[in-house]
Amino acid sequence: MARKVKIPLSTKFALTFVPLILLVMLMTIYAVHRTVTMQFTERYQNDLQMAVKEIERELINRQEAIELQLRQLVLRIQEDYEFRLQASVLNNLNHPYIVDYAPMYMATMGLQALEIIDEYGVVLSLGQYRSAFGGNAAGLVRNIVESDTGITFVRFDHPDGYILCLSAMETFRVGNRTYYVVGGIEVNELFLRGLQAHARNIVLLRTPDHFLSSDPGRVEPAVLTEFDLTEEASDPPEALQEEYSFSHLMASVAGRDTTANGGIYLLHSRKEHLQLLQTLNEKIAAITIVGIIFVIILAFWQAGNIARPLRRLANKASDISLDSLDDIFVVKSNDEVGILNDALKTMVQRLRKSRLDLAIAEQKAAFAEIARKVNHDIKNGFIPIRNVMQHWSEVADSNPEELVSIFKERRETVNESIHYLQDLAQNYARSSSKMEIKPVNVHELIDTVVRNYRDLPGKRIRIESNYAVEALFVQAENHKLRRAIENVVCNAVDACGNEGNVMITTEKSDDSIVILIEDTGDGIPPEIRDQLFHTHVTTKTDGTGIGLLSAQSIIKEYNGTISLEERKEGGT
């Protein structure tokens, strides 16, 4: 009885391996995605830090340029006879020559602020606010000296209040007095724009009472006030976090009275970084989808390749019976399935030989009982085989990784069952059920018989056929005529021992069909030659003596004759 399969073995294989393969694949993709994302992010952070360092380097370079200009001015002052005369000799610090000194040189130096201060902190000359000379700038000098950030901004007096400049200070002596020169470049929108490494970035200046942007149109002024002025500031305001990353440089803001913290802030655009991550995610998603589809298809295809030969072997093994031994196992494989195929093929070959031996030994009186018993015992012989195959199938369904070990463990059971069937076949005679008379193709019938004797284990018997040109038909019961020819061919093959030749020739003679079967065996002893067609007369040690008698009975039933003679070359 055929077993109904609700879920095919190939599907179970696929459902077993697909999740495992997908898990490994997805973990690999996740690791790759995480690694690439971290690399992109790290590169982006490096770009941000490089941009900040570039701003710092640019500010230092500009500050050093201001220092160089101030040193050149100091040298000019020290060599200026009129300045030394009014400042040191006449002590006339309010002389117009001194008051106008800073305004005269500030524009030519490219500075927006320039002050000359004496050792008591009195402002002698202001380039940006001429009329404010005479004020006290002692606190400004002290605050500049005490600044330790490296980058210093100074608030200079101006008619509009004050201007904020990137500044430097130089000290010089004229006579026995010390003087200070403080100058700077105004920090404005144009100044900050010159610090941008990329047009998408924004540079901000923040002081306690002042803020400035390189691109005012892109950042609301209210947002700038949210920047902290401490070194712990690490994140931009929430309004900017989605579009920008943030880094900053601390600076000192020196005034006439106090020193305050200030900073240059860089808002680095995340647009390119986000686009890279989006492109990466899209590609990873596409690769994942294609990979999943490929894995599923590959798993089902490979599972089908594994299960298909097992299914074919199982189906053929289920169809095997004494009346149907013509099925050939042709699964080509170098693994355990191939071993199973060869074992089943050998089993069928042995059963074919056993069936013929049983047919020779049959007796008409005991046919029904023997047939029932043989059928029962043969089925019993196949029960272990089917049980083993069922076991293999169940292991393949539930725990496929153990299939190989279970196969090796149960393989001996199959071999033992095959040997049992072979021994069983040698102990029973065989007879066929009643069949109707119809035209039988003699050549096809002979081919069927001959196929059972090809590639017999342990023998090298060569069977050749030499048929008449035209097809030959006879009115007969197919199974009976086959049994008659099979008995004679079996005797011929047995007569050859382990090696020999058998030739089968057919020809049409008038209204008769002649079938000539020749062998190269040892021949028949003369003392029993005339008795071979009698009951229990045989030349074989394990023969029953009814094979040729049965063949003669069948041939006579169809108005034919059967005879034997010795060949001159040897054999019968």
Salt bridges, closest charged atoms under 4 A:
GLU54 OE1 - ARG57 NH2 2.56
GLU58 OE2 - ARG62 NE 2.88
ASP100 OD1 - ARG130 NE 2.43
GLU115 OE2 - ARG256 NH2 2.71
ASP157 OD2 - ARG256 NE 2.61
ASP160 OD2 - HIS158 ND1 3.75
GLU170 OE2 - ARG71 NH1 3.49
GLU189 OE2 - ARG193 NH2 2.28
ASP209 OD2 - ARG155 NH1 2.89
ASP215 OD2 - ARG218 NH1 3.48
GLU272 OE1 - ARG200 NH2 3.13
ASP323 OD1 - ARG430 NH2 3.17
ASP357 OD2 - LYS353 NZ 2.94
GLU362 OE2 - ARG483 NH1 2.65
GLU369 OE1 - ARG372 NH2 3.04
ASP377 OD1 - HIS376 ND1 3.40
ASP397 OD2 - LYS12 NZ 2.93
GLU464 OE2 - ARG462 NE 2.79
GLU477 OE1 - LYS480 NZ 3.72
GLU486 OE2 - ARG355 NH2 3.65
GLU486 OE2 - ARG482 NE 3.69
ASP494 OD1 - LYS353 NZ 3.75
ASP494 OD2 - LYS540 NZ 3.11
GLU499 OE1 - ARG460 NH2 3.14
GLU518 OE1 - ARG567 NE 3.11
GLU557 OE2 - LYS480 NZ 3.35
GLU566 OE2 - ARG529 NH2 3.86
GLU569 OE1 - ARG567 NH2 3.50
